[in-house]
Amino acid sequence: MAGTWLLGTGVRDDARRPRAVLVAVQQQEPAQDGAPGTPASLAELRRLADTDGLAVVDEVVQRRGRPDPATFVGSGRADALATAVQDGGADLVIADGELTPGQARNLQDVVGVPVVDRTALILDIFAEHARSSEGRVQVELAQIAYQLPRLRGEGRALSRVGGGRMAGGAGIGVRGPGEMRLEVQRRRLRQRATRLRADAVQLARRREMARRRRLRNQVPAVAITGYTNAGKSALLNRLTGAEVVTEDVLFATLDPTVRRTTVDGHAFTLTDTVGFVRNLPHQLVDAFRSTLEEVTRSDLVLHVVDASAPDAFGQITTVHGVLQEIGAGDLPELLVLNKIDVAPEEWVTALRRAHPDAVPVSALTGEGVGELRIALSAYAKLATRPDR
């Protein structure tokens, strides 16, 4: 796997990539496309797995009203999943949704390989892509928040192996090694989280000082945001001449990158921020809240949309939902329809019809970037007015 948190393989050779089977529960009633278990959500889960260095060999979907509380998909479908794992030589099962500790443990007992959920997969990708000190701190905090409640299930299993309460109702002082090990793990994780939160506060203070300097200099701040892999970093490079690394993978950028540029004599900063995704784990939103303040404290949100994505409208809705969640929903927004060089013309037309103020561009070829600069210049003039 790309990271070391889940499997620790670190394999990158396509011929030797760990194999995974995806499993999902599709609601029997009509669901909004992009909800867990729908084709759009499964397609995205496949891309997430590929980003994390996994080869998806099969998908198993169960249609039911709600996930089974014991095995997520129910006993019959769990057996079918075990067959798919065996036939595909899979090393891992990934659930399109968040599993309870009991569901993960029970399903793993049936299929015979590790079972993780969408949240764990995204956390693993974030761990691989975090480069800055702040990014690594935030990802580890999110991992701890995810792991702590899941130690309960492991504790019960360890207690069964090591003892637990003795006959006659004996309690503290005679607990088995499994229960004691569980307490040690919890204490270490909580202590580590306390240290990380202190580090995060110090790093946030440094970023706040940089923000204040920009305010003193009356430099408007523009936050580039949007769905993951929409081309935000490529657009930053095109507008500023920066050389931010761009990759055709999900979550290539986790650490905010701030660049200053000038349009028609008006200076402003452009900040490239982490991309969003459907069902973004709440642990990540909480851990990255200080970094996402780069968005909440901006003068303008430059919302980049991949116009070539079949579910572009759904991605726009997802991003707006996250912006609302972090308190940036009421900020001025300029919608940018990127990748028009590869997007079907009718898709771009439909997006422009729904969002008439959007600016169509191609960060790759430069098409439309001139119009975008004019729009940015207008916002910069407004932001620096004496009466503002």
C-alpha positions as CSV (number, residue, x, y, z in Angstrom):
1,M,0.0,0.0,0.0
2,A,1.1,3.5,-0.5
3,G,1.2,4.3,3.2
4,T,2.3,2.2,6.1
5,W,-0.7,2.7,8.4
6,L,-2.9,-0.1,7.1
7,L,-0.9,-2.8,5.6
8,G,2.7,-1.4,5.5
9,T,3.6,-3.0,2.2
10,G,4.8,0.2,0.4
11,V,4.5,-1.7,-2.9
12,R,4.5,0.4,-6.0
13,D,5.2,-2.1,-8.8
14,D,1.9,-2.5,-10.6
15,A,2.6,-6.2,-11.1
16,R,2.9,-6.7,-7.4
17,R,0.4,-4.3,-6.1
18,P,-1.8,-5.6,-3.2
19,R,-5.2,-6.7,-4.5
20,A,-8.5,-5.4,-3.0
21,V,-12.2,-6.2,-3.3
22,L,-14.7,-3.4,-2.8
23,V,-17.9,-4.0,-0.9
24,A,-20.9,-1.7,-0.7
25,V,-24.5,-1.6,0.6
26,Q,-26.9,0.1,-1.9
27,Q,-30.0,1.5,-0.4
28,Q,-33.2,-0.1,-1.8
29,E,-34.9,3.3,-2.1
30,P,-33.6,5.8,-4.7
31,A,-30.5,7.5,-3.5
32,Q,-28.7,10.6,-4.6
33,D,-25.9,9.6,-7.0
34,G,-22.7,9.8,-5.0
35,A,-24.1,8.4,-1.8
36,P,-22.4,5.2,-0.5
37,G,-23.0,2.2,-2.6
38,T,-24.0,4.1,-5.8
39,P,-22.0,3.8,-9.0
40,A,-20.5,7.2,-8.6
41,S,-19.3,6.5,-5.1
42,L,-17.9,3.1,-6.0
43,A,-16.1,4.6,-9.0
44,E,-14.5,7.1,-6.6
45,L,-13.6,4.4,-4.1
46,R,-11.9,2.5,-7.0
47,R,-9.9,5.7,-7.7
48,L,-9.0,6.1,-4.0
49,A,-7.8,2.5,-3.9
50,D,-5.7,3.1,-7.0
51,T,-4.2,6.3,-5.5
52,D,-3.2,4.2,-2.5
53,G,-1.4,1.6,-4.6
54,L,-4.0,-1.1,-4.7
55,A,-5.3,-3.1,-7.6
56,V,-9.1,-3.6,-7.4
57,V,-10.0,-7.1,-8.6
58,D,-13.8,-7.2,-7.9
59,E,-16.8,-5.4,-6.4
60,V,-19.6,-6.9,-4.4
61,V,-22.8,-4.8,-3.9
62,Q,-25.7,-5.7,-1.6
63,R,-29.0,-4.1,-2.0
64,R,-30.8,-3.7,1.3
65,G,-32.5,-1.0,3.4
66,R,-29.6,-0.4,5.7
67,P,-26.2,-2.0,6.5
68,D,-26.4,-5.2,8.5
69,P,-25.3,-4.4,12.1
70,A,-23.2,-7.6,12.3
71,T,-21.4,-7.9,9.0
72,F,-22.4,-4.8,7.0
73,V,-23.7,-6.8,4.1
74,G,-25.5,-9.8,5.8
75,S,-24.3,-13.3,6.2
76,G,-25.3,-14.5,2.7
77,R,-23.5,-11.7,0.9
78,A,-20.5,-12.0,3.3
79,D,-20.0,-15.6,2.0
80,A,-20.2,-14.3,-1.6
81,L,-17.6,-11.7,-0.6
82,A,-15.3,-14.4,0.8
83,T,-15.6,-16.3,-2.5
84,A,-14.7,-13.1,-4.5
85,V,-11.7,-12.6,-2.2
86,Q,-10.5,-16.2,-2.8
87,D,-11.1,-16.1,-6.5
88,G,-9.3,-12.8,-7.0
89,G,-6.4,-13.6,-4.6
90,A,-7.3,-10.4,-2.7
91,D,-5.2,-9.1,0.2
92,L,-7.8,-6.7,1.5
93,V,-11.5,-5.8,1.5
94,I,-12.6,-2.1,1.4
95,A,-16.1,-1.1,2.4
96,D,-17.8,1.9,0.8
97,G,-18.9,3.4,4.1
98,E,-17.7,3.6,7.7
99,L,-17.7,0.3,9.5
100,T,-18.2,-0.2,13.2
101,P,-15.4,-2.1,15.0
102,G,-17.7,-5.1,15.3
103,Q,-18.7,-5.1,11.6
104,A,-15.0,-4.9,10.6
105,R,-14.1,-7.8,12.9
106,N,-17.0,-10.0,12.0
107,L,-16.6,-9.5,8.3
108,Q,-12.8,-10.2,8.6
109,D,-13.6,-13.5,10.3
110,V,-15.7,-14.5,7.3
111,V,-13.5,-13.3,4.4
112,G,-10.1,-14.2,6.0
113,V,-8.3,-11.0,5.0
114,P,-8.1,-7.5,6.6
115,V,-11.2,-5.4,6.2
116,V,-11.0,-1.6,6.2
117,D,-13.5,1.2,5.4
118,R,-13.5,4.2,3.2
119,T,-12.4,6.4,6.1
120,A,-9.3,4.3,6.8
121,L,-8.4,4.3,3.1
122,I,-8.6,8.1,2.9
123,L,-6.5,8.5,6.1
124,D,-3.9,6.2,4.6
125,I,-3.7,8.4,1.4
126,F,-3.4,11.5,3.5
127,A,-0.6,10.0,5.5
128,E,1.3,9.3,2.3
129,H,0.8,12.7,0.8
130,A,1.4,15.0,3.8
131,R,4.7,16.8,3.4
132,S,4.8,19.7,5.8
133,S,5.1,19.4,9.6
134,E,1.6,20.7,10.0
135,G,0.2,18.3,7.5
136,R,1.8,15.4,9.2
137,V,0.6,16.5,12.6
138,Q,-3.0,16.9,11.3
139,V,-3.1,13.5,9.6
140,E,-1.8,11.7,12.7
141,L,-4.4,13.5,14.9
142,A,-7.1,12.3,12.5
143,Q,-5.7,8.7,12.6
144,I,-5.7,8.7,16.4
145,A,-9.3,10.0,16.4
146,Y,-10.2,7.1,14.1
147,Q,-8.3,4.5,16.0
148,L,-9.3,5.2,19.6
149,P,-12.9,4.1,19.5
150,R,-11.9,1.0,17.5
151,L,-9.6,-0.3,20.2
152,R,-12.7,-1.5,22.1
153,G,-13.3,-4.4,19.8
154,E,-9.7,-5.4,19.9
155,G,-9.8,-5.2,23.7
156,R,-12.6,-7.8,23.8
157,A,-10.7,-10.1,21.6
158,L,-7.5,-9.7,23.5
159,S,-9.4,-10.2,26.8
160,R,-10.8,-13.5,25.5
161,V,-7.2,-14.6,24.7
162,G,-5.6,-13.3,27.9
163,G,-8.2,-13.7,30.6
164,G,-10.5,-10.8,31.6
165,R,-12.4,-11.3,34.8
166,M,-11.7,-14.4,36.8
167,A,-14.3,-16.7,38.2
168,G,-16.0,-15.4,41.3
169,G,-16.3,-11.8,40.0
170,A,-12.7,-10.7,40.6
171,G,-12.1,-7.4,39.0
172,I,-9.2,-4.8,38.9
173,G,-5.8,-6.3,39.6
174,V,-6.6,-9.6,38.0
175,R,-7.4,-8.5,34.5
176,G,-5.8,-10.4,31.7
177,P,-2.9,-9.2,29.5
178,G,-5.3,-8.4,26.7
179,E,-7.2,-5.8,28.7
180,M,-4.0,-4.3,30.2
181,R,-2.5,-4.0,26.7
182,L,-5.7,-2.2,25.6
183,E,-5.4,0.4,28.4
184,V,-1.7,0.9,27.6
185,Q,-2.5,1.5,23.9
186,R,-5.3,4.0,24.8
187,R,-3.0,5.9,27.2
188,R,-0.2,6.1,24.7
189,L,-2.5,7.3,21.9
190,R,-4.1,10.0,24.1
191,Q,-0.7,11.2,25.3
192,R,0.5,11.3,21.7
193,A,-2.6,13.3,20.7
194,T,-2.0,15.8,23.5
195,R,1.5,16.4,22.2
196,L,0.3,16.7,18.6
197,R,-2.4,19.2,19.5
198,A,0.3,21.4,21.3
199,D,2.4,21.2,18.1
200,A,-0.6,22.1,16.0
201,V,-1.3,25.2,18.1
202,Q,2.3,26.4,17.6
203,L,2.2,25.8,13.8
204,A,-1.2,27.6,13.6
205,R,0.3,30.6,15.4
206,R,3.0,30.9,12.7
207,R,0.4,30.8,10.0
208,E,-1.7,33.4,11.8
209,M,1.3,35.8,11.9
210,A,1.7,35.4,8.1
211,R,-2.0,36.2,7.7
212,R,-1.7,39.4,9.8
213,R,1.2,40.6,7.7
214,R,-0.9,40.2,4.5
215,L,-3.7,42.1,6.1
216,R,-1.4,45.0,7.2
217,N,-0.2,45.2,3.6
218,Q,-3.8,45.2,2.3
219,V,-3.2,42.2,0.1
220,P,-6.5,40.4,-0.7
221,A,-6.4,36.6,-0.2
222,V,-7.9,34.2,-2.7
223,A,-8.3,30.6,-1.7
224,I,-8.3,28.0,-4.4
225,T,-10.6,25.2,-3.4
226,G,-12.7,22.4,-5.0
227,Y,-13.0,18.7,-5.4
228,T,-9.9,16.6,-5.3
229,N,-8.1,16.3,-8.7
230,A,-10.0,19.2,-10.2
231,G,-6.7,20.9,-11.3
232,K,-6.3,23.4,-8.4
233,S,-2.5,23.2,-8.3
234,A,-2.2,23.3,-12.1
235,L,-4.3,26.5,-12.1
236,L,-2.1,28.0,-9.3
237,N,1.0,27.3,-11.5
238,R,-0.7,28.8,-14.5
239,L,-1.7,32.0,-12.7
240,T,1.5,32.6,-10.7
241,G,4.3,30.8,-12.5
242,A,4.8,28.6,-9.5
243,E,6.1,25.0,-9.8
244,V,3.7,23.2,-7.4
245,V,3.9,19.5,-8.1
246,T,0.8,18.2,-9.9
247,E,-0.3,14.6,-10.2
248,D,-3.3,12.8,-11.7
249,V,-4.2,11.3,-8.4
250,L,-6.6,12.1,-5.6
251,F,-5.3,14.3,-2.8
252,A,-2.0,15.2,-4.4
253,T,-2.0,18.5,-2.4
254,L,-2.6,18.4,1.3
255,D,-0.3,21.3,2.5
256,P,-1.5,24.8,1.7
257,T,0.7,26.6,-0.8
258,V,0.6,30.4,-0.8
259,R,1.8,32.4,-3.8
260,R,1.7,36.1,-4.4
261,T,0.8,37.4,-7.9
262,T,-0.2,40.7,-9.5
263,V,-2.9,41.4,-12.1
264,D,-3.3,44.8,-13.6
265,G,-1.2,46.3,-10.8
266,H,-3.3,44.7,-8.1
267,A,-1.5,42.3,-5.8
268,F,-3.2,39.4,-4.1
269,T,-2.3,36.0,-2.7
270,L,-3.4,32.6,-4.0
271,T,-3.6,29.7,-1.6
272,D,-3.9,26.1,-2.9
273,T,-5.8,24.1,-0.4
274,V,-6.7,20.4,0.2
275,G,-9.3,19.0,-2.1
276,F,-12.6,17.7,-0.9
277,V,-14.3,14.4,-1.6
278,R,-17.7,12.8,-1.0
279,N,-18.2,11.6,2.6
280,L,-15.0,13.3,3.7
281,P,-14.2,11.7,7.1
282,H,-15.2,14.0,10.0
283,Q,-11.9,13.2,11.7
284,L,-10.1,14.9,8.8
285,V,-12.4,17.9,8.8
286,D,-11.7,18.4,12.5
287,A,-7.9,17.8,12.2
288,F,-7.5,20.1,9.2
289,R,-9.8,22.8,10.5
290,S,-6.9,25.1,11.3
291,T,-5.5,24.7,7.8
292,L,-9.0,25.2,6.3
293,E,-9.0,28.6,8.0
294,E,-7.0,29.6,4.9
295,V,-10.4,29.3,3.1
296,T,-12.6,30.8,5.8
297,R,-10.4,33.9,6.1
298,S,-10.0,34.6,2.4
299,D,-11.6,37.4,0.5
300,L,-12.6,35.2,-2.3
301,V,-13.1,31.4,-2.9
302,L,-11.9,30.3,-6.3
303,H,-13.9,27.2,-6.7
304,V,-12.3,25.0,-9.3
305,V,-14.5,22.4,-11.0
306,D,-13.4,19.5,-13.3
307,A,-15.7,20.2,-16.2
308,S,-14.7,16.8,-17.7
309,A,-16.0,14.8,-14.7
310,P,-19.3,13.0,-15.4
311,D,-20.5,14.0,-11.9
312,A,-19.3,17.6,-11.9
313,F,-22.7,18.8,-10.6
314,G,-22.4,16.4,-7.7
315,Q,-18.9,17.5,-7.0
316,I,-20.0,21.2,-6.8
317,T,-22.7,20.2,-4.3
318,T,-20.1,18.3,-2.2
319,V,-17.7,21.2,-2.1
320,H,-20.5,23.7,-1.1
321,G,-21.4,21.3,1.7
322,V,-17.9,21.2,3.1
323,L,-17.6,25.0,2.8
324,Q,-20.8,25.4,4.8
325,E,-19.4,23.0,7.4
326,I,-16.2,24.9,7.9
327,G,-18.0,28.3,8.0
328,A,-17.0,29.5,4.5
329,G,-20.4,29.1,2.8
330,D,-21.2,32.8,2.7
331,L,-17.9,34.0,1.2
332,P,-17.8,35.5,-2.3
333,E,-17.2,32.6,-4.8
334,L,-15.9,32.6,-8.3
335,L,-16.6,29.3,-10.1
336,V,-13.9,28.1,-12.5
337,L,-14.7,25.3,-15.0
338,N,-11.4,23.7,-15.6
339,K,-10.3,21.1,-18.2
340,I,-12.4,22.4,-21.0
341,D,-9.8,21.2,-23.4
342,V,-10.9,17.6,-22.7
343,A,-14.5,18.1,-21.4
344,P,-17.4,17.3,-23.9
345,E,-18.8,20.6,-25.2
346,E,-22.3,19.7,-24.1
347,W,-21.1,19.2,-20.5
348,V,-19.5,22.6,-20.4
349,T,-22.6,24.2,-21.9
350,A,-24.8,22.6,-19.2
351,L,-22.5,23.8,-16.4
352,R,-22.4,27.3,-17.8
353,R,-26.2,27.3,-18.1
354,A,-26.5,26.4,-14.5
355,H,-23.7,28.8,-13.4
356,P,-23.7,31.7,-15.8
357,D,-21.0,33.6,-13.9
358,A,-18.5,30.7,-14.1
359,V,-15.3,31.1,-16.1
360,P,-14.3,28.2,-18.4
361,V,-10.6,27.6,-18.6
362,S,-7.9,25.0,-19.2
363,A,-5.0,25.2,-16.8
364,L,-3.1,22.9,-19.1
365,T,-3.4,24.9,-22.3
366,G,-4.0,28.4,-20.9
367,E,-7.4,28.8,-22.7
368,G,-9.6,31.2,-20.8
369,V,-7.0,32.1,-18.2
370,G,-6.9,35.7,-19.6
371,E,-10.7,36.0,-18.8
372,L,-10.0,34.6,-15.3
373,R,-7.3,37.2,-14.7
374,I,-9.8,39.9,-15.6
375,A,-12.3,38.5,-13.1
376,L,-9.7,38.2,-10.4
377,S,-8.6,41.8,-11.1
378,A,-12.2,43.0,-10.5
379,Y,-12.3,41.2,-7.2
380,A,-8.9,42.6,-6.2
381,K,-10.0,46.2,-6.9
382,L,-13.2,45.7,-4.8
383,A,-11.2,44.1,-1.9
384,T,-8.8,47.0,-1.7
385,R,-11.3,49.9,-1.9
386,P,-10.7,52.4,0.9
387,D,-14.4,52.1,2.0
388,R,-14.2,48.3,2.3
